[in-house]
Amino acid sequence: MSTELDVFVGNTTVLDEDVYQLWLDGHTVSDAVRIRMEAGALQECEANAEILHSDTMDQFRTFQMCERLLQSPSKVANQLLFQIPPHHQTMLIERYYEFDSVFAREVLGKKLSKGTKKDLDDISSKTGIALKCCRRQFDNFKHVFKVVEELKGPLVENIQRHFLLSDVLARDYAAIVFFANSRFETGKRKLQYLSFQDFAFCAGQLISYWTVGAVDNMMEDLNVDLEKEFLHDLKDLKVLVNDKDMLDQHKSLVCAQLRGKIKVFSEMEASFKNLSRALVNIASKLTHTKDFRDLFIDLVEKFVEPCRSDKWTIGDLRLFLKHYSSSVRMLEAFRHQVIWDRYMGVIQSCILKMYHD
């Protein structure tokens, strides 16, 4: 008598997302087991501590073996070592490249080099993020920068294509690449109130409107250098403050639009010329490397702080910047409208993002 049996053999890799997060966070196996036990894993799985330890160790070993593939995400789908369903592949890659905003804020604008890597011990202590996790995040920043700096085309699209990241995460990496390339000053005390997301937003504005990539998105290499011709042309804006008649006319136009509409009208009227000089002088100095790198500290010291000390609300500021920028169109003698709009569009967005406690 013969018996027919249907046999199915599968080797799909079993991945626990919670354990994966513990591994990414830099925990040891022992710490991960303790955290899982405190979360009720023993009761949930009806297992003892020994089995839980064995499972955690096995998962950690799998993640360590996957790490080499995750450093080249396009290989994950084509490799044969691990049978990982597509939705799990996406999760593994996205989470591996995710980073802590507080960590990114600490390294933002610094050179992604061995010198900065030596500071990771201090950053780990300051942020409370495990050193192993800090190293992974820093190495990811450095790796993404090295890959995309030689590529033609839009930065965000290149990051998405080569690292298979979501649009949001790719844009955050674009900000990190941009700051590492441009080396803006971000570490001074007066800038400490600004978060990574504040700077990332500003980076997005600068990349979209001021870089060579904004003009030609198929440059031969990294297209996030600020366009030199545009920076040079910004010097022409000085006529707005050097020509006394034009400065007075500009002030009159703005005051006419804002009278009765903002609570700080008298303060605005008294400080108009100083604020205008600040914005125009910042523009005219951007061709110099030091002034270029000091863009954010200059905006805070010369514009944000004076407005804050006069107790401008965000609504007052938004209305002022809108009319300050648009009223220039009514100055018949002004001949640099295109450059002005390109400059003020970014500056206005950045100031409004930076104007908070």
C-alpha positions as CSV (number, residue, x, y, z in Angstrom):
1,M,0.0,0.0,0.0
2,S,1.5,3.3,-1.1
3,T,0.9,6.7,0.5
4,E,1.2,10.0,-1.4
5,L,2.5,13.0,0.5
6,D,2.6,16.6,-0.6
7,V,5.8,18.1,0.8
8,F,6.5,21.9,0.9
9,V,9.9,23.2,1.9
10,G,10.2,26.9,2.5
11,N,13.2,29.0,3.6
12,T,11.6,32.4,4.0
13,T,13.7,34.4,6.4
14,V,11.8,35.1,9.6
15,L,12.3,38.7,10.7
16,D,11.0,40.3,13.9
17,E,10.6,44.1,13.3
18,D,10.8,44.9,17.0
19,V,14.0,42.9,17.4
20,Y,15.4,44.6,14.3
21,Q,14.8,48.0,15.9
22,L,16.6,46.9,19.0
23,W,19.6,45.8,16.9
24,L,19.5,49.1,15.0
25,D,19.4,51.0,18.3
26,G,22.7,49.4,19.2
27,H,21.6,47.1,22.0
28,T,23.5,44.0,23.0
29,V,21.8,40.7,22.9
30,S,21.4,40.6,26.7
31,D,19.9,44.1,26.7
32,A,17.5,43.2,23.9
33,V,16.4,40.1,25.8
34,R,15.7,42.1,28.9
35,I,13.7,44.7,26.9
36,R,11.7,42.0,25.2
37,M,11.0,40.3,28.6
38,E,9.8,43.6,30.1
39,A,7.5,44.0,27.1
40,G,5.9,40.6,27.8
41,A,7.5,38.5,25.1
42,L,7.6,35.4,27.3
43,Q,3.9,35.4,27.8
44,E,3.2,36.3,24.2
45,C,5.3,33.5,22.8
46,E,4.7,31.1,25.7
47,A,8.5,30.6,25.8
48,N,11.1,30.5,28.5
49,A,14.1,32.9,28.9
50,E,16.5,30.5,27.3
51,I,14.4,30.2,24.1
52,L,14.0,34.0,24.0
53,H,17.7,34.5,24.3
54,S,18.4,32.0,21.5
55,D,15.8,33.6,19.3
56,T,17.2,37.1,19.9
57,M,20.7,35.9,19.2
58,D,19.6,34.2,16.0
59,Q,17.8,37.4,14.8
60,F,20.8,39.6,15.6
61,R,23.1,37.2,13.6
62,T,20.7,37.4,10.7
63,F,20.7,41.2,10.8
64,Q,24.5,41.3,10.9
65,M,24.7,39.1,7.9
66,C,22.1,41.3,6.1
67,E,24.1,44.5,6.9
68,R,26.5,44.1,4.0
69,L,23.6,43.9,1.6
70,L,21.8,46.9,3.2
71,Q,24.9,49.0,2.4
72,S,24.0,48.4,-1.3
73,P,20.2,48.3,-1.2
74,S,19.7,47.4,-4.8
75,K,21.4,44.0,-4.1
76,V,18.8,43.1,-1.5
77,A,16.2,42.1,-4.1
78,N,18.6,40.1,-6.3
79,Q,20.6,38.1,-3.7
80,L,19.8,34.4,-3.0
81,L,21.2,34.0,0.5
82,F,18.0,35.3,2.2
83,Q,14.5,34.8,1.0
84,I,12.9,38.1,2.1
85,P,9.5,39.2,0.9
86,P,9.4,42.6,-0.9
87,H,7.6,44.4,1.9
88,H,10.2,43.2,4.4
89,Q,13.0,44.3,2.1
90,T,11.5,47.8,2.0
91,M,11.2,47.9,5.8
92,L,14.8,46.6,6.3
93,I,16.3,49.3,4.0
94,E,14.2,52.2,5.2
95,R,14.8,51.5,8.9
96,Y,18.5,50.9,8.3
97,Y,18.9,54.3,6.8
98,E,16.6,56.1,9.2
99,F,18.4,58.4,11.7
100,D,17.8,60.3,14.9
101,S,17.2,64.0,14.2
102,V,19.1,65.0,17.4
103,F,22.1,63.0,16.1
104,A,21.9,64.6,12.7
105,R,21.7,68.0,14.3
106,E,25.0,67.4,16.1
107,V,27.0,66.5,12.9
108,L,25.2,68.8,10.5
109,G,27.6,71.1,8.6
110,K,30.6,69.1,9.8
111,K,33.0,67.3,7.5
112,L,32.1,63.7,7.2
113,S,35.6,62.6,8.0
114,K,37.6,60.6,10.6
115,G,37.9,63.7,12.7
116,T,34.2,64.0,13.2
117,K,33.9,60.3,13.7
118,K,36.2,60.7,16.7
119,D,33.6,63.0,18.3
120,L,30.9,60.3,18.2
121,D,31.7,59.3,21.9
122,D,30.8,62.8,23.0
123,I,27.8,63.0,20.8
124,S,26.6,59.6,22.1
125,S,26.9,60.8,25.7
126,K,25.2,64.1,24.9
127,T,22.2,62.6,23.0
128,G,21.8,59.4,24.9
129,I,22.0,57.4,21.6
130,A,24.2,54.2,21.8
131,L,27.7,54.6,20.3
132,K,27.1,51.7,17.9
133,C,23.9,53.4,16.6
134,C,25.8,56.7,16.2
135,R,28.5,55.0,14.2
136,R,25.9,53.3,11.9
137,Q,24.1,56.6,11.3
138,F,27.4,58.5,10.7
139,D,28.7,55.8,8.3
140,N,25.4,55.9,6.4
141,F,25.7,59.7,6.0
142,K,29.3,59.3,4.7
143,H,28.4,56.4,2.4
144,V,25.4,58.3,0.8
145,F,27.6,61.4,0.3
146,K,30.4,59.4,-1.4
147,V,27.9,57.6,-3.7
148,V,26.0,60.7,-4.9
149,E,28.8,63.2,-5.2
150,E,29.9,61.7,-8.5
151,L,26.4,61.4,-10.0
152,K,24.7,63.6,-12.6
153,G,21.2,64.7,-12.0
154,P,18.9,65.8,-9.2
155,L,20.2,65.0,-5.7
156,V,17.0,63.7,-4.2
157,E,16.2,61.5,-7.2
158,N,19.7,60.0,-7.1
159,I,19.5,59.2,-3.5
160,Q,16.1,57.5,-4.0
161,R,17.3,55.6,-7.0
162,H,20.5,54.2,-5.4
163,F,19.3,53.7,-1.9
164,L,15.6,52.9,-2.5
165,L,14.5,55.3,0.2
166,S,11.1,57.0,0.7
167,D,10.8,60.6,-0.6
168,V,10.8,62.1,2.9
169,L,14.0,60.2,4.0
170,A,15.7,60.9,0.7
171,R,15.1,64.7,1.2
172,D,16.5,64.5,4.7
173,Y,19.7,62.8,3.3
174,A,19.8,65.5,0.6
175,A,20.0,68.1,3.4
176,I,22.8,66.3,5.1
177,V,24.7,66.0,1.8
178,F,24.1,69.7,1.1
179,F,25.4,70.8,4.5
180,A,28.4,68.5,4.3
181,N,29.2,69.9,0.9
182,S,28.6,73.6,1.7
183,R,29.9,73.6,5.3
184,F,27.4,76.2,6.6
185,E,28.0,77.3,10.2
186,T,25.4,75.5,12.4
187,G,27.1,75.0,15.7
188,K,27.2,78.5,17.2
189,R,25.2,79.1,20.4
190,K,22.7,81.4,18.8
191,L,21.8,78.6,16.3
192,Q,21.3,75.9,18.9
193,Y,17.5,76.5,19.1
194,L,17.2,75.5,15.4
195,S,16.4,71.8,14.9
196,F,17.6,69.5,12.2
197,Q,14.2,69.8,10.5
198,D,14.5,73.6,10.5
199,F,17.8,73.3,8.6
200,A,16.6,70.5,6.4
201,F,13.7,72.7,5.2
202,C,16.1,75.6,4.5
203,A,18.4,73.2,2.6
204,G,15.5,72.1,0.5
205,Q,14.8,75.7,-0.4
206,L,18.5,76.5,-1.3
207,I,18.8,73.3,-3.4
208,S,15.6,74.0,-5.3
209,Y,16.3,77.7,-6.1
210,W,19.9,78.7,-5.6
211,T,22.1,75.8,-6.7
212,V,23.6,74.9,-10.1
213,G,21.1,72.0,-10.1
214,A,18.2,74.4,-10.0
215,V,19.4,75.7,-13.4
216,D,20.9,72.6,-15.0
217,N,19.9,69.3,-13.4
218,M,22.3,67.3,-15.5
219,M,25.6,68.7,-14.2
220,E,28.6,66.4,-14.5
221,D,28.9,66.0,-10.7
222,L,27.1,66.9,-7.4
223,N,24.6,69.6,-8.3
224,V,24.3,71.3,-4.9
225,D,27.0,73.9,-5.2
226,L,25.4,77.4,-5.1
227,E,25.3,78.9,-8.5
228,K,28.3,81.4,-8.7
229,E,26.8,83.6,-11.3
230,F,23.6,84.1,-9.2
231,L,25.7,84.8,-6.1
232,H,27.7,87.4,-8.1
233,D,24.5,89.0,-9.4
234,L,23.2,89.5,-5.9
235,K,25.7,92.4,-5.5
236,D,23.4,94.4,-7.8
237,L,20.7,94.4,-5.1
238,K,22.8,96.9,-3.1
239,V,21.2,99.7,-5.0
240,L,18.1,99.1,-2.8
241,V,19.9,100.4,0.2
242,N,22.7,102.5,-1.3
243,D,20.3,104.7,-3.3
244,K,18.6,106.9,-0.6
245,D,15.6,107.8,-2.7
246,M,15.0,104.2,-3.6
247,L,15.3,103.1,0.1
248,D,12.9,105.9,1.2
249,Q,10.4,104.9,-1.6
250,H,10.6,101.3,-0.7
251,K,9.9,102.1,3.0
252,S,6.9,104.3,2.0
253,L,5.4,101.5,-0.1
254,V,5.8,98.9,2.6
255,C,4.4,101.2,5.3
256,A,1.4,102.1,3.2
257,Q,0.6,98.4,2.8
258,L,1.1,97.5,6.5
259,R,-0.5,100.5,8.3
260,G,-3.2,99.2,10.6
261,K,-2.5,95.6,9.7
262,I,0.3,94.7,12.1
263,K,0.6,95.3,15.8
264,V,4.3,96.3,15.6
265,F,3.8,99.0,12.9
266,S,5.7,101.7,14.7
267,E,8.6,99.4,15.6
268,M,8.7,98.2,11.9
269,E,8.7,101.7,10.6
270,A,11.6,102.7,13.0
271,S,13.7,99.6,12.1
272,F,12.8,99.3,8.4
273,K,16.1,100.7,7.0
274,N,18.2,98.5,9.4
275,L,16.3,95.4,8.5
276,S,16.5,96.1,4.8
277,R,20.2,96.8,4.9
278,A,20.7,93.5,6.8
279,L,18.9,91.4,4.1
280,V,20.6,93.2,1.2
281,N,24.0,93.1,2.8
282,I,23.7,89.4,3.5
283,A,22.9,88.9,-0.2
284,S,25.8,91.0,-1.5
285,K,28.4,89.1,0.6
286,L,27.5,85.6,-0.3
287,T,30.3,85.4,-2.9
288,H,32.8,85.3,0.0
289,T,33.3,81.9,1.5
290,K,33.1,83.0,5.1
291,D,30.0,85.1,4.7
292,F,28.4,82.3,2.7
293,R,29.0,79.8,5.5
294,D,27.7,82.4,8.0
295,L,24.3,82.7,6.2
296,F,22.2,81.3,9.0
297,I,24.0,83.1,11.9
298,D,23.7,86.3,9.9
299,L,20.0,85.8,9.4
300,V,19.5,85.2,13.2
301,E,21.7,88.0,14.5
302,K,20.8,90.7,12.0
303,F,17.1,89.9,11.3
304,V,15.5,87.3,13.5
305,E,16.8,88.7,16.8
306,P,15.9,92.3,16.2
307,C,12.3,91.3,15.2
308,R,12.1,89.0,18.2
309,S,13.3,91.7,20.6
310,D,10.5,94.0,19.3
311,K,8.0,91.2,19.9
312,W,6.9,90.7,16.3
313,T,4.5,87.8,15.9
314,I,4.9,85.2,13.1
315,G,1.9,86.8,11.5
316,D,3.5,90.3,11.6
317,L,6.7,88.9,10.1
318,R,4.9,87.0,7.3
319,L,3.0,90.1,6.3
320,F,6.0,92.3,6.4
321,L,8.2,89.9,4.3
322,K,5.4,89.5,1.8
323,H,5.0,93.3,1.2
324,Y,8.8,94.0,1.6
325,S,9.5,91.5,-1.2
326,S,6.6,92.4,-3.6
327,S,6.6,96.2,-3.3
328,V,10.0,96.3,-5.0
329,R,8.1,95.7,-8.3
330,M,6.7,99.2,-7.9
331,L,10.2,100.8,-7.9
332,E,10.6,102.1,-11.4
333,A,14.3,102.6,-11.2
334,F,15.0,99.0,-9.9
335,R,16.3,96.7,-12.7
336,H,17.0,93.4,-11.0
337,Q,13.6,91.9,-10.3
338,V,14.4,88.4,-11.4
339,I,17.4,88.2,-9.0
340,W,15.5,89.8,-6.2
341,D,12.6,87.3,-6.5
342,R,15.0,84.4,-6.6
343,Y,16.8,85.6,-3.5
344,M,13.8,86.8,-1.4
345,G,11.7,83.7,-2.2
346,V,14.3,81.5,-0.4
347,I,15.2,84.0,2.3
348,Q,11.5,84.6,3.2
349,S,10.8,80.9,3.5
350,C,13.9,80.3,5.6
351,I,13.3,83.2,8.0
352,L,9.7,82.2,8.6
353,K,10.9,78.6,9.4
354,M,13.6,79.9,11.7
355,Y,11.4,82.4,13.6
356,H,10.5,80.5,16.8
357,D,11.7,80.1,20.3
